[in-house]
């Protein structure tokens, strides 16, 4: 593989609190994201809500992805190849708004998260590089 491309992608891992959805993550999360898309149909949402574990048996998702889905650990699902727009089908089926779900990913309550975003989002000051600590 081209060294420039490899080092370029390695730099994505140095961004604190950010997951860049690369082609590698897309491949890793393919079945997970395909599962999420099934929740666009009402009959599938009913089946999912009636028995989550049974519904997941029909999918070639990894044990880690299944565990993260059951725990509704959205940050872990992103690490495992989930795309936030596909994962939105899961939290919407659970009755959560995008803001409610994303606030759980930040460790903030909904009101604090909304206030932060209304004020312009997180400050660009602070830790900008994991390896450099700044």
Buried (B, 14 or more C-beta within 10 A) or exposed (E): EEEEEEEEBEEEEEEEEEBEBEEEBEEBBEBBBEBBEBBEEEEBBEBBEEEBEEBBEEBEBBEBBBBBBEEBBBBBBBBBBBBBEBBBBBBBBBEBEEEBBBBBBBEBEBEEBBEBBEEEEEEEEEEEEEEEEE
